[in-house]
Amino acid sequence: MAARDHKKDPDAVLDWVWDWNEWLDDGETISSSQFIVSVGITVDSESNTTKTSTVWLSGGTAGQVYQVTNRIATSGGRTDDRSITIRVVER
């Protein structure tokens, strides 16, 4: 996921996608994915394909910043994390 300013309204339910294509070796796939989030924001659902991971988030308090981390394990036995921050703002 590209680094940029991620924002959401406290009442919004939005999705974020982590694209692992460039990091994965040829033929390697995501075998498991989990999302770790700061207290105060809610994971509504999460899913993954062989190359991407998606999380749907809700809640949060306006003015607060939350960290969201995607941790994957691969068919090649590797594990890695990618994190973003989400600023909750009234829109």
C-alpha positions in Angstrom: 0.0 0.0 0.0 1.4 3.4 -1.0 2.3 5.8 1.8 -0.2 8.7 1.8 -2.6 10.5 4.2 -5.4 8.0 4.9 -8.6 9.6 6.3 -12.0 8.4 7.3 -15.1 9.9 8.9 -16.1 8.4 12.3 -19.3 7.1 10.8 -17.8 5.7 7.6 -17.2 2.0 6.9 -14.4 1.9 4.4 -12.0 -0.7 2.9 -8.2 -0.6 2.5 -6.3 -3.0 0.3 -2.7 -4.1 0.7 -1.1 -5.2 -2.6 1.8 -7.6 -1.9 2.5 -8.4 -5.6 5.8 -6.7 -5.8 7.1 -8.2 -2.5 6.1 -11.8 -3.2 8.6 -14.1 -5.0 7.6 -15.7 -8.3 4.9 -18.4 -7.5 4.7 -17.4 -3.9 1.3 -16.6 -2.4 -0.3 -15.3 0.8 -1.2 -18.3 2.9 -2.6 -16.3 5.9 -3.4 -12.6 6.6 -4.4 -10.9 9.8 -5.0 -7.2 10.7 -3.8 -5.6 13.9 -5.4 -2.2 14.8 -5.1 0.4 17.5 -7.8 0.4 20.2 -10.7 2.6 19.2 -11.1 1.6 15.5 -13.0 -1.6 14.5 -12.2 -4.3 12.0 -15.6 -5.1 10.4 -14.2 -7.8 8.1 -11.0 -8.9 6.5 -10.1 -11.1 3.6 -7.3 -12.0 1.2 -6.5 -13.4 -2.2 -3.2 -15.0 -3.1 -1.7 -11.5 -3.7 -3.7 -8.9 -1.7 -5.3 -8.4 1.7 -8.3 -6.2 2.4 -9.7 -4.8 5.7 -13.0 -3.0 6.3 -12.8 -0.5 9.1 -15.5 1.4 11.1 -15.5 3.7 14.1 -12.8 5.8 15.5 -12.9 9.2 17.2 -12.5 12.4 15.3 -9.1 14.0 15.8 -7.5 10.6 16.6 -4.9 8.7 14.6 -4.9 4.9 14.4 -2.3 2.4 13.2 -3.5 -0.5 11.0 -1.0 -3.3 10.4 -1.4 -6.2 7.9 0.7 -9.3 8.8 1.0 -12.0 6.2 2.6 -15.4 6.0 3.5 -16.8 2.6 3.6 -20.2 0.9 7.4 -19.7 1.0 7.5 -19.6 4.8 8.1 -15.8 5.0 6.2 -13.4 7.4 6.0 -9.6 7.0 4.1 -6.6 8.2 3.0 -3.4 6.5 1.4 -0.6 8.5 -0.6 2.6 7.7 -2.0 5.3 9.8 -5.6 6.5 9.5 -6.7 9.9 10.7 -10.3 10.1 11.7 -11.9 13.5 10.7 -15.4 14.8 10.4 -16.2 15.1 6.7 
